[in-house]
Amino acid sequence: MYKAIKEIGGYEIGDEVPIEKALVWLKMYSVPHVEKVGGESDKPSEDKKEEKKLETSETSGNPMLEDYLGRNTNVVKKNVEDDDLSQEQIAELLELEKSNKKRDVVIKALETKLKKFGA
């Protein structure tokens, strides 16, 4: 377990910090902003890794499509307009976008692209 010893990433002094973030910050800063206070391993537990896998698999059956939408709004919009996506991919991207980020610009671009297929 790690605790913040300086304000960092929205954490106040004394707040518990997730191991993954703490390890990154320890490498990032020459003056530590976090300190180890518990006897837990520095590696994320297998349970936490499994939880992350479950979270991503519950939202979509295709992690590549989730990654496609995980970029900046303008980048996603341009990619949707330029890339040669199948009707099924566009429909799934549209559903993912509507259920997760709900960015109007991306939704409109996907709907426009889907209309070109006649759907």
N, C-alpha and C positions, 0 to 999 in steps of 0.2 A: 504494500500500500504506500502511496505517496501523498504528501501534503504540500500545498503551496506555501512557500516562505516569502514570496513576493507576489503582487497582483499580476496575474497572467491569464490570458485567454478567457476572461470572464470569471475566473476563480479568485476569491479573496484569500488573504493570508489565513492559513489554518484549514482551508477547505481541502477535502479529499479530492485528489486528481486521478483520473483513469490512468492505468499503467501505460497504455499506448501513447497517450499525450505526454506523460511525464518523461518517458524515454526519448521522445522526439525533442522535447524542450531541453533535456539534459545535454543532448548532442548539439543543439542549436546555439546555446548560450555558453559563453566562457564563465560567467558568473551564474551559478545555479539559481533557478527560480522555484525549484521543487526539491524535496528531500524524501528519502525513503524512511518510513517510520514503522513498517510492519515486516514480518518475516516471510511474506509471500514471494513467490518467484517473480523475476523480472519479465518472464515470458507470459503473454496472454494465455489464459487457461484454455484447454480444449473445449470446455463448456461454452466459453465466450465465443470462440471461433465457430462452434456449432450453432450458437444463437444467431450470429451474423449470417451464416449460410441460410438458416431458416427464414430470417427476415427477408432476404433478397429472393428466395425461392417462392415465398408466399405472394410477393407483389407481382411476379411475372414468371412465366415459364422460360423466358429468354433473357438472360443477363446481358447479352450483346445489345438488345434493344433498350434496356434500362441504361446502359452505358451511353448509348446514342443520345438519349435525352438528358444525360447528366452534365451537359455542357452549358455554356452561356446561351441565353435566349437567342441572340442574334446568330450565333454559330449554328445552333440547331435549325433555325428557320432557313438559313442559307443552305445547309446540308440537305434539308427536306426538299427544297426547291431544285437542287442540283443533282442529287443522287438518284440512281436508277433503282428505286425500291419497288417491291412487289405490292400488289393490292393488299395482301394479307399482312405484310410488314407494316404498311401505312395504317391499316385498321388497328393493329395491335398497338402501334405507337400512339395513335390517337386515344385509345382506351387508357393506356398507361398515363399519358399526359393529363387526361381529364381526371383520373383518380389520384394522381400524386401532386404534381407541381401546379397544374391549372393555369399555365401561361397562355393568355389569349392569343398572342402573336403566333405561338407555336401551334396552337389548336387550329387557328384559321389557316395556316400554311398546310397543315395535314389535311384539313377538310377540303381545301382547294385541290390538293394533289389527288385526293381520293375521288373527287368529282370528275377528274380527267379519266378515271377508269369507268365512269358511268354508274358508280355505286351511290 
